[in-house]
Amino acid sequence: RLLGGRLTWLKLRLQVRTTYLRDIEPLRRWRTLPYMAAAVLPCGVRLSAMAQRPSATLGRLPAVIAVFVAPLLLASAREEPPAPAPLFTVQLNKQYVPVVRNGAAVAQKTAYFGQIHTGLPTSQSFTVVFDTGSGHLILPSTACHSETCGKHRRYSRAESKTAVDIEYDGTLIRPDAVERDQVSIAFGTGKVLGEFVRDVVCLGGGPTTQAGGAPREVGRGCVEMRVVLATEMTDDPFGLFAFDGVLGLGLEALTLAPQFSFFAQVAAQHPAVQPLFSVFLARDDGGESRVSFGGHDERFAASDFAWAPVAMKELGYWLVQLKSVRIGDTVVEDCADGTCHAILDTGTSLLGVPRLAARSMHKLLARQVPADRQTDTASIDCRSVPGHNIEFELEGGVSVSLGVEDYSRPTPFNMTMPNSSAWRLFCRSLLLPVDMAAPLGPKVFIWGEPMLRRYYTSYDLAQKRVGFALARSPEELGDESSGLPPVGAPPPGSLISGAPLPPRPRIAPTASAEAAEAQADSPDAAVRPAAGAAASPETGRPDAGAVLDI
């Protein structure tokens, strides 16, 4: 327009492209073109001084424009990639609680929990189990006066100016109300009765405020959500463990409403955060266990993630379909028709198997202790005695497996041989028989701590799928991963069920080919997509059926 007509302006733009871009052919043109329009604007300012003598200056335009355009094009080529989406991580404590029979500890239950904070301006801190098998955030209330609640930090409604008393559907409680909604939530073990409040909930560090008292963005890991305040809690498990409450990470169908789902609210209120969370449980007590929101940390993955779709999404569980289950070369008949499923449950400390398949699996997994090790029975740890792997083939073309250290009772069993006075030591499996009614049961596995130690798992809320990557071992992580000290750990060398795993021998860089091959054949050698399948890159029902079986 400054040069007297649109046609001249069009020629100018074409001349810029043909004169200058020809000289910088190595640059990717698709990245430079968006800057062309912006690059011409400074030339317009310069040309305004030349408008009185267009004929004298038009010949020098390509050179003039190149002066302005070249820096922009080169800056475009050097442009840094966008910053990665934020990742918010909470370290997890591991606690051991002994199971006592006849005055003696016969097993150890375990739980993993981390910190959250609620309310403003006073930050109230709580420890919670991040439970993929349930849906609500449950905290003990100051209105609960039982001995069980008294063992924990309790949520004080009076200390939070951001708290609002509500009914389950979000309706505000009237000042003159004489009654209010309550909910009863049953777990695999235990039960909670509670009321409802809406408040700010933050991961890890306590919440801070902006001007006017509004909660900060998810840069501090905060959302506004509905919370269940427990007025009654059963002693088992809540009185036995140190954690205060439960933060459910199941799908929305496990909640009374989406506003009760912590991660659904993260996705809704903070779209910059990837709708993924991941769980890493360290093999050894000295390692760092963690839950991360917004993706996963590559340092803790020893392989690419392979993804399996969530089955029966309407039920709310992180449930995968099992096309087959094998022990060694033997197919588990109850799952041969592809109708078995598995729930990934961070609130369960054992490997749960369908009760109807438990007997046959125990039989297939039993093995005799080698003769050369039967003399010193006190030193035998069945978690290191060779045996069959349990192989699971998932819908979506993913295969995962568990080895002897994942499913074995540590102590061998002394068995008298039939028609003989001789005896032999046998190693047995530690399986939790699961009884669940349809539609989840009866053929459902529960993948608790044994599976979650073996694999680093990622949960995709948007695409409703679960990712599996081999978890890095403490030897691979080295000093990168130092965890919180365990609570109530049994003494070193303990062989009761649930005791810490023995240290895995480190294979030196100069190890023999045989040792390297043996390591490659171990169950944690790879997450194997089935033939023809490839690992893809990462990109309502109340809790009556929740599975907090700690």
ROKOLLO-674899 format. One record per atom (N, C-alpha, C): residue in one letter; x, y, z. Coordinates in steps of 0.2 Angstrom, whole numbers, plus 5000, padded with zeros to 4 digits. Atoms other than C-alpha are relative to their C-alpha. Last residue first. Example, Ala and Ser with C-alpha at 12.3 -4.5 7.8 and 13.67 -1.06 7.14 Angstrom:
2
s499649944999
s506849955036
s499650055003
a500449945000
a506249785039
a500450065000
***
This chain:
550
i499349994998
i498347315262
i500149945005
d499950064996
d496747255253
d500850005003
l499449984995
l496247425247
l500149945004
v499650064998
v495147345233
v500650035004
a499349985000
a493647455230
a500449955003
g499650065002
g492047365226
g500750025000
a500250064996
a490947485237
a500449944997
d499450044998
d491947625230
d499849945004
p499649984994
p490447705221
p500549955002
r500050054995
r490047655203
r500350025006
g499650004995
g489547765191
g499849965006
t500349935002
t501048035121
t499950045006
e500449974995
e501847885127
e499750074997
p499749954996
p502547795112
p499550035005
s500249935002
s501747635106
s500350055004
a500149964994
a502547465109
a499950074997
a499549964998
a502347355093
a499850055006
a500249954997
a501247205089
a500750045002
g500449965004
g501547075076
g499850075003
a499850005007
a502146945088
a499550054996
a500150065003
a501746995106
a500150014992
p500650005004
p502547145113
p499949944997
r500050035006
r503847095126
r499350014996
v500750005001
v504247205141
v499949984992
a500449955004
a506047155143
a499350005001
a499549985006
a507447065153
a499650054995
d499949935001
d506447075169
d500450024994
p500749975002
p505846895168
p500050074999
s500449994994
s507646835167
s499450034998
d500650055000
d508246765150
d499650015007
a500549995006
a509346915147
a499449965000
q500349934998
q510246895164
q499450014995
a500550014995
a510546715160
a499750065002
e500650035003
e511346765144
e499549985005
a500449955004
a512446895152
a499449964997
a500349964995
a513046755165
a499550054996
e500550044997
e513446635151
e499650045005
a500650015005
a514346765141
a499449965003
s500050055005
s515446795156
s499450004995
a500350064999
a515446955166
a500049954994
t499650055004
t516747085162
t499749935001
p500049995007
p515447225166
p500449954996
a499449955002
a515147155183
a500050014992
i499650035006
i513447075186
i500550054998
r499849965005
r512747135203
r500549964995
p499350005001
p511947005214
p500150054994
r499950045006
r510147055219
r500850004998
p499749965005
p509947105237
p500249964994
p499250004999
p508746995246
p500350044994
l499650045005
l506947055244
l500750005002
p499749975005
p506147135260
p500449954995
a499349974998
a505047025270
a500350034994
g500049935000
g503246995264
g500650035002
s500349975006
s503146815270
s499950075000
i500850014999
i504346775284
i499750044994
l500350045005
l506146755279
l499349995001
s500750034998
s507046885289
s499749974994
g500050075000
g508846915283
g499449975002
p499750035007
p508947095288
p500049925001
p499350005000
p507747135303
p500349974993
p499750054996
p505947175299
p500750004999
a499750065004
a505547345292
a500249955004
g500150064997
g504447455303
g500349944996
v500350004993
v504447605293
v499849935002
p500650044999
p505547615277
p499850005008
p499950064996
p506847755275
p499349975002
l500149994993
l506447875261
l500149945004
g500650004997
g507247835245
g499950025007
s500050014993
s508847875236
s499350015003
s500750014997
s508747865217
s500249985007
e500649965002
e510147935207
e499450005004
d500149954995
d511547855218
d499450054998
g499449984996
g511547695207
g499850055005
l500149934998
l510047685195
l500550035004
e500049955006
e510647535186
e499950075002
e499450005003
e511047445202
e500150044994
p499649954996
p509447495211
p500750004997
s499850034993
s508547405197
s500450055003
r499250004999
r507647505183
r500149975007
a499749954995
a505847455181
a500749995001
l499650044995
l505347365165
l500350065005
a499350005001
a504047475156
a500449965005
f499550044996
f502147445156
f500750014997
g499350025003
g500847565150
g500449975005
v499550014995
v498947565154
v500749984997
r499550055001
r497647635143
r500549995006
k500350054997
k496047745144
k500549944999
q500150055005
q496547865130
q499849935004
a500349975006
a496348025141
a499849944995
l500749994999
l496747945158
l499650024994
d500249955005
d498347865153
d499250015001
y500750015000
y499047765168
y499850064996
s500249945001
s500947725168
s499250004998
t500650005003
t501747575176
t499850074999
y500249934999
y503547545180
y499450014996
y500149965006
y503647355180
y499850075003
r499750035006
r504347225192
r500050054994
r499350004999
r503947315208
r500449994994
l499849935000
l502147345202
l500750025002
m500049985007
m501947165198
m500250075000
p499550045004
p502447105215
p500050024993
e499349985000
e501547255224
e500549964996
g499749954995
g499847225218
g500750015000
w499349995000
w499147145202
w500250065005
i499949934998
i497447085206
i500850005000
f499450004996
f496846935195
f500150075003
v499749944999
v495046915190
v500749995004
k499350015003
k494146765184
k500450065000
p499650034995
p492546775195
p500749994998
g499850074999
g492446915193
g499649954996
l499250005000
l492347095187
l500249935001
p499650015006
p490547085181
p500749995000
a500049965007
a490246975190
a499850075001
a500650025004
a490646925208
a500150044993
m500449945003
m492346935215
m499549984996
d500750015001
d493246805226
d499750064998
v500549945001
v495146825225
v499349974998
p500650025004
p496446695232
p499550065000
l500649984996
l498046785237
l499449984996
l500649975004
l499546695231
l499450015004
l500449964996
l501246655239
l499450044996
s500249935002
s501946515230
s499650035005
r500749985002
r502846365237
r499950074998
c500149935000
c504646295238
c499350014997
f500349975006
f504846115242
f499950075001
l500249934999
l506046025255
l499750034993
r499749965005
r506045835254
r499850085002
w500349935001
w505645705266
w500450044996
a499549955002
a506045515267
a499650075000
s499949964994
s504845405277
s500550054998
s499350004998
s504145335261
s500050045006
n499850074999
n502445285253
n500850005002
p500550054999
p502245475248
p500349935000
m500250035006
m503645585252
m499549955000
t499850085000
t503645685268
t499749974993
m500650055002
m503545875264
m500349935000
n499850064999
n504546015273
n499549954999
f500550044996
f504046185266
f500349925000
p500250065003
p505346315261
p499549965004
t499850064996
t505346485268
t499749944997
p499350014999
p505346635256
p500249945004
r499949994993
r503546615250
r500849995001
s499850054996
s503746635231
s499950025007
y500650034998
y502746755219
y500249945006
d500649964999
d503946895215
d499449965003
e499949954994
e505646815218
e499350045001
v500050034994
v505146665207
v500050055006
g499550064998
g504846765192
g499949985007
l499849994993
l503346875186
l500449945001
s499950064997
s502946905167
s500250015007
v499649994994
v502247035155
v500149945004
s499950064996
s501647015137
s500550035006
v499549994995
v500847155127
v500149945004
g499350025002
g499947135111
g500550015005
g499649955002
g498447245114
g500749984998
e500449975006
e497447125125
e500450064998
l500549954999
l498747055137
l499750024993
e500049975007
e499846895137
e499350055001
f500649975002
f500346855155
f500050034993
e500149965006
e501746735159
e499350034998
i500849995002
i502046665176
i500050054994
n500349935000
n503946615177
n499249994998
h500349975006
h504446435181
h499850075001
g500750035001
g505646395195
g499750034994
p500350005007
p507446425201
p499349974999
v500050075002
v507746445220
v499650004993
s499450005004
s508146635224
s500049924997
r500049955005
r506446675231
r500650004995
c500350025006
c506446515240
c500050054994
d500549955002
d507746575252
d499749984994
i500350005006
i508746435260
i499550054999
s499849955005
s509946475273
s499650004994
a500149934997
a509046395288
a500350054995
t500749975001
t508846235278
t499950075002
d500049944996
d510746195277
d499350044999
t499750014993
t510746015271
t499950065004
q500450024995
q509446035257
q500349995007
r500249954995
r510446145246
r499649985005
d499449974997
d511446015236
d499850055005
a499850054995
a509745915233
a500650035004
p499550045002
p508946065224
p500449965006
v499349964998
v507446135233
v500549954997
q499650024995
q505846055225
q500750035000
r499450035002
r504646155215
r500449985006
a499650034995
a502846225217
a500649964997
l499549954998
l502246345204
l500549965005
l499649995006
l501146215194
l500750045002
k499750065002
k500346155210
k500550014995
h499550024994
h500046325217
h500349944998
m499449965000
m499346375200
m500549995005
s499650035005
s498146225200
s500650044999
r499750064998
r497446275217
r500549974994
a499550004995
a497246455214
a500349935001
a499450025004
a496246445197
a500649995005
l500150065004
l494546445205
l500649974996
r500150064995
r495046565218
r500049944996
p500750025000
p495546695204
p500049945005
v500250055006
v497346755208
v499349985001
g500650034999
g497946905219
g499849964994
l500350025007
l499746945219
l499449965001
l499850065002
l500147035236
l499849994993
s499350024999
s500247205244
s500249934997
t500050074999
t498647275237
t500849985001
g500250014994
g498347465237
g500049935003
t499449984995
t499347505222
t499849995007
d500249974993
d498047405212
d500650015004
l499449974998
l498147355193
l499950045007
i500149944997
i496647245191
i500750035002
a499649984994
a496847095180
a499950075001
h499849935000
h495647005168
h500550015006
c499749984993
c495246825163
c500250084999
t500549964996
t494046795148
t500350025007
g499949935001
g495346745135
g499550045004
d500549975004
d494746565133
d500050084999
a499950025007
a496246485140
a499650044995
c499949945003
c496046585157
c500149994992
d500649954999
d495346445167
d500150064996
e500650015004
e496546325158
e499450055002
v500550004995
v498146405164
v499349994997
v500549955001
v499246355149
v499649995006
t500650024999
t500846255153
t499550065000
d500350025006
d502446295145
d499349985001
g499650045005
g503146385160
g499749994993
i499550014995
i501646445169
i500549954997
r499650065000
r500546525156
r500549995006
v499550014995
v499146645156
v500349945000
s499850074997
s498146695141
s500550015006
k500250055005
k497146835132
k500249935002
l499550055001
l497146935148
l499849954995
q500350065002
q496047095148
q500649954999
v499850025007
v496647245157
v499849934999
l500150075001
l495847335172
l500249984993
w499550015004
w496247505179
w500149934998
y499350034998
y494647505187
y500550014994
g499649964997
g493047615184
g500749985002
l500050024993
l491747495180
l500550045004
e500649984996
e491247585164
e500049985007
k499949934997
k492947565157
k499550025005
m500649994996
m492647375154
m500150075004
a500650045002
a494447345148
a499450025005
v500450014995
v495847475148
v499349964998
p500749964999
p496847465133
p499749975007
a500650045001
a498647395134
a499450045002
w500649984997
w500247495131
w499449954999
a500550045005
a502047455129
a499350015003
f500750024998
f503247585137
f499649964995
d500549965002
d505047575131
d499349985003
s500250025007
s506347485142
s499450064998
a499450045003
a507347515158
a499849984993
a500250055004
a506147645165
a500649974996
f500250064997
f506647745180
f499749944996
r499550034996
r507647875172
r499849945003
e499650045004
e506347915159
e500549965004
d499349985000
d505247995172
d500449954997
h499650054996
h503347975169
h500850034999
g499650045005
g501948085163
g500449955004
g499849965006
g500948235171
g500449964995
f500649975003
f500848165189
f500250044994
s499849945004
s502248055196
s499350024996
v500650005005
v502047925210
v500150074997
r500349945001
r503647875219
r499450004995
s500650015002
s504747745227
s499650064999
e500549955000
e506547785229
e499449974997
g500249965006
g507747645233
g499450055001
g499649945000
g508447595250
g499850044994
d500249954995
d507047475253
d500450065000
d499750004993
d507447375238
d499850065004
r500050074998
r506347335222
r500350005007
a499350035000
a505847515221
a500049935002
l499950034994
l503947545217
l500749975000
f499350045000
f503747665202
f500149985008
v499950024994
v501947735198
v500749955000
s499650065000
s501447845184
s500249985007
f499650014994
f500147975180
f500449935000
l499650064998
l499548035164
l500350005007
p500450044996
p498348165158
p500249935001
q500250065004
q499748285152
q499549955005
v499750064997
v499748445162
v499749944996
a499350015002
a499448595151
a500349945003
p499950045006
p497548565153
p500750004998
h499349995003
h497548615171
h500249974994
q499949934997
q495748625179
q500750024997
a500549955002
a495048475169
a500250075002
a500149995007
a496548365169
a499650054998
v499449975003
v496948405187
v500050014993
q500049934999
q495148375191
q500650034998
a500549975005
a495148205183
a500050075001
f499649995006
f496748165194
f499550034994
f499449955000
f495948205210
f500350014993
s499450035002
s494248125207
s500650054999
f499750044995
f492848185218
f500749974998
q499749954995
q492248315206
q500449975006
p499349995002
p491948175193
p500450055005
a500049955005
a490448115204
a500750024998
l500749985000
l490047975216
l499950064995
t500249944996
t491747905211
t499350015000
l500050024993
l492247735205
l499950055005
a500550054999
a491647775187
a500049985007
e500649964997
e492847925187
e499449955002
l500449965005
l494347805184
l499450035004
g500450045005
g495347745199
g499750054995
l499849985007
l496647865207
l499749954995
g500250045005
g495947865225
g500250024993
l500249965006
l496847965238
l499949954994
v499950035007
v496747865254
v499850054995
g500650015004
g496947925272
g500249974994
d500749974998
d498047955287
d499449984996
f500349955004
f499547835284
f499350035002
a499949934998
a500347755299
a499750054995
f499549975004
f499647585297
f500050075002
l499350035000
l498747475309
l500550034997
g499749994993
g497247585314
g500749965000
f499849934998
f496747615296
f500350015007
p499349994999
p496847435290
p500250065003
d499650035005
d495947365300
d499750024993
d499350004998
d495447485314
d500449964995
t499850064996
t493847535305
t500749995002
m499550045004
m493547715301
m500249945004
e499850074998
e492147825306
e500449964996
t500249994993
t491848015304
t500049935003
a500250064996
a492848015288
a499850015007
l499749994993
l492948175278
l499749945004
v500450044995
v492648135260
v500350005006
v499650054995
v493348265249
v499549975004
r500550034994
r492648365234
r500449955004
m500450065001
m493948455223
m499649995006
e500650004996
e494948615220
e499649944999
v500750005003
v496648575213
v499550025005
c500649994996
c498448605218
c499450004995
g500350075000
g500148535211
g499350015004
r499950024993
r501148695215
r499649945001
g499350004998
g501348725197
g500249995007
v499750074999
v499548665196
v500850005001
e500150045006
e499048855197
e500349935002
r499650005005
r498948945214
r499949954995
p499550055000
p497448945225
p500550014994
a500150055004
a496549115226
a500649955000
g500150074996
g496849215242
g499849954995
g500750024999
g496549385234
g499949945003
a500449954997
a498249395227
a499349995000
q499949945004
q498949225224
q499750065004
t500549965003
t499049095237
t500250054996
t499949924999
t500148955243
t499550034996
p500349955005
p499748765245
p500350075002
g500649974998
g500948655255
g499850054995
g499949934996
g502348555247
g499350035001
g499449984997
g501848375241
g500050065004
l499550054999
l500348375231
l500650025003
c499449995004
c498948505234
c500549945001
v499650054999
v497048495238
v500750004996
v499450015004
v495948645239
v500549955002
d499549974998
d494248615247
d500650004995
r499649985006
r492548555245
r500550045002
v499849935000
v491748455259
v500450024994
f499749975006
f490848295261
f500250075001
e500449945003
e490348175275
e500450034995
g499849935000
g491048005280
g499550054997
l500649965001
l490847825284
l500250075001
v500049934998
v492347715281
v499350034999
k500649965002
k492647525279
k500050075003
g500149944997
g494047395281
g499450044997
t500050014993
t494847255271
t499850075002
g499950075000
g494447245252
g500049985008
f499450025004
f493747415254
f500049935001
a499750074997
a491947475259
a500649994995
i499550025005
i491447665257
i500349935003
s499650064997
s489947725267
s500449974994
v499850065004
v489347895262
v500449955003
q499450044998
q488448035271
q500149944995
d499950065003
d487248175266
d500649965003
r499649995006
r486748305279
r500249934997
e499750075002
e485648325294
e500350024993
v500050044994
v484948475304
v500349934998
a500150075001
a485148605291
a500249965006
d500550034995
d484948785297
d499949934999
p499849994993
p486548855289
p499549975005
r500349944997
r486148765273
r500250015007
i500450024994
i487448645266
i499750065003
l499849974994
l487948695249
l499649985006
t500449954997
t487548575235
t500250035007
g499749945001
g489048485227
g499550065003
d500049975007
d488148325223
d500250075000
y499650045005
y488748235239
y500050034993
e500350075001
e488048375250
e500549964995
i500550025005
i489248515254
i499749945001
d500450064998
d490248605268
d499549994994
v500749985000
v491448735260
v499749935001
a500450064999
a493348735264
a499250025000
t500250025007
t494348885257
t499549945000
k500549955002
k494448965274
k499849994993
s499949985007
s495348815281
s499450044998
e499449975002
e495648795299
e500150024993
a500049934997
a493848775305
a500750034998
r500449965004
r493648615294
r500150075002
s500449954997
s494948525303
s499750054996
y500149935003
y495648375295
y499550045004
r500749995002
r496348245307
r499950074996
r500149935001
r498148185309
r499350014997
h499849965006
h498048005314
h499950075000
k499350025001
k498047885329
k500350054994
g499649964995
g496447975336
g500849984998
c499949935003
c495547915320
c500550045005
t499750005006
t495747735326
t500250074997
e499350014999
e495347775344
e500449994993
s499850074998
s493747845339
s500750005001
h499750004993
h493348035340
h500249935002
c499950084998
c492948065322
c500450005006
a500650034997
a492248245320
a500049935002
t500049994993
t494048305318
t499449985003
s500349944998
s493948215302
s500150015007
p500450004994
p494948075294
p499850075003
l499649984995
l495348095276
l499650005007
i500350024993
i494648005261
i500550035005
l499549984995
l495048065243
l499750005007
h500149944996
h493947965232
h500650015004
g500149945003
g494147835218
g500050075004
s500649974997
s494747665223
s500050074996
g500650044999
g495947535216
g499450035003
t500450015007
t497247645209
t499449965000
d500350075001
d497647695227
d499750004994
f500249985007
f498947835231
f499749944997
v499950055005
v498947795250
v499850024993
v500550045003
v498947955260
v500349944995
t499750055004
t499948055272
t499449964997
f500250074999
f499248215278
f500449954996
s499650065003
s499748395280
s499749945002
q500150064996
q498548545284
q500349944996
s499950075003
s499048705277
s500049955004
t499650054996
t498348855285
t500049944996
p499349985000
p497748995273
p500549955004
l499749944999
l497048885265
l499750045005
g500249944997
g496648705264
g500450065000
t500649985002
t497448535260
t499950075004
h500249944996
h499148465259
h499350024998
i500449955003
i499748295252
i499950065005
q500349944997
q501148175257
q499650044996
g499749935001
g501548005252
g499650055003
f500449935000
f501047825255
f500550065000
y499649945003
y501647645251
y499550065001
a500449955003
a500847495261
a500550064998
t499649945001
t501547325267
t499550054997
k500449965005
k500847175276
k500450064998
q500049925000
q502147065284
q499650034994
a500049975006
a501946875288
a500150085001
v499950055005
v502046755302
v500050034993
a500049975006
a502446865317
a500049954994
a499450005004
a502146765333
a499950034993
g499549964997
g500946785347
g500650004996
n499750034994
n499846645342
n500650035002
r500450064998
r499646725325
r500349975005
v499850044994
v500346905321
v499549945001
v500650044999
v500346985304
v500149955005
p500050074999
p501747115305
p499349975001
v500450014994
v501547295298
v500049925000
y500250074999
y502847355285
y499649995007
q500150024993
q502847535279
q499949925000
k500250074999
k503547605263
k499949985007
n499750044995
n503647795261
n499749924999
l500550054996
l503247865244
l500449975006
q499750064997
q504048015236
q499649965004
v500050004993
v502848135227
v500449935002
t499950074997
t503148185209
t500050015008
f500049994992
f502448325199
f500149945003
l500050064997
l502948335180
l500050015008
p499850004993
p502648495170
p499949935003
a500649994996
a502448475151
a500349995007
p500450064999
p504148485142
p499450025005
a499850034994
a504748655136
a499549945002
p500449984994
p504448685118
p500249975006
p500650035000
p505948655106
p499650025007
e500050054996
e507248795105
e499349965000
e500550004995
e507148905090
e500149935004
r499650024994
r508848895080
r499550005006
a499750065001
a507948895063
a500349975007
s500550055001
s506749035068
s500349935000
a500250024994
a508249135074
a499549955000
l499450044997
l509049115057
l499849995007
l499950065002
l507449175049
l500549955003
l500650034998
l507149325060
l500049924998
p500050024993
p508949375058
p499449965003
a499550054999
a508849365039
a500049985007
v500350075000
v507149455037
v500549955003
f500450014995
f507749635042
f499849925001
v499749984993
v509349645033
v499549995005
a499650054997
a508549545019
a500350025006
i500550054996
i507149675017
i500549945003
v500349974994
v508449815013
v499649955004
a499449994995
a509449705001
a499750025006
p499850064997
p507849654992
p500550005005
l500450034995
l507249834992
l500249935002
r499650024994
r508749914983
r499549965005
g499550055002
g507849924966
g500449975006
l500350075001
l506350004974
l500549954998
t499950044994
t507250154981
t499849934998
a499350004998
a507450274967
a500249955005
s499650025005
s505750234959
s500750005002
p500050075001
p504850244975
p500549984995
r499650015006
r505450424979
r500049924999
q500049945005
q504150494991
q500449994994
a500650005004
a503750324999
a500050064995
m499850015007
m505550305005
m499450014995
a499649945001
a505250365023
a500250004992
s500549944999
s503750245024
s500550064998
l500249985007
l504950105017
l499550075001
r499449975003
r505850095034
r499750034993
v499849944996
v504150065043
v500650034997
g500549955001
g503549945030
g500250075003
c499949965006
c505149855031
c499550054998
p499549954999
p504849825049
p500250034994
l500349944997
l503149745044
l500650055002
v500149955005
v503949625031
v499850065004
a499449985002
a504649505044
a499950064995
a499749964994
a503049475053
a500650044997
a500549945000
a502249415036
a500350055006
m500049955005
m503749315033
m499650065001
y499649944998
y503949225050
y500050064994
p500449964996
p502649095046
p500350075002
l500549975003
l503649045031
l499550045005
t499949935001
t505249005040
t499450044998
r499949964993
r504748845049
r500150084998
w500750004996
w503948765033
w500150045007
r500449945002
r505548825024
r499350005003
r500650035001
r506748705033
r499450064999
l500549994995
l508348795031
l499449974998
p500050054994
p509648715020
p499550015005
e500450065002
e508948825005
e500149955006
i500050044994
i509648985013
i499649944999
d499350004997
d510149084997
d500049965007
r499650045005
r508549034987
r500750005003
l500150074998
l507549105002
l500449954996
y499650024994
y508249274999
y500049935002
t499349975000
t507849324981
t500449975007
t499650035005
t506349214978
t500750025001
r499950075000
r505449244994
r500549974995
v499750024993
v505749424996
v500149935000
q499349995001
q505349454977
q500449985007
l499850065004
l503649364980
l500850014999
r500050064996
r503249484994
r500349944996
l499550004995
l503749634984
l500149945004
k499450015003
k502749584969
k500650005005
l500050075002
l501249574980
l500749984997
w499950044993
w501549744987
w500149934999
t499349994998
t501749814969
t500249965006
l499650045005
l500049734964
l500850015002
r500050074997
r499249804980
r500449964996
g500550055002
g499649984975
g500149935002
g500549985004
g500550144978
g499649954997
l499749995007
l502150094986
l499550024995
l499649945000
l501450125004
l500450014993
r500449945000
r500050005000
r500450065000
***
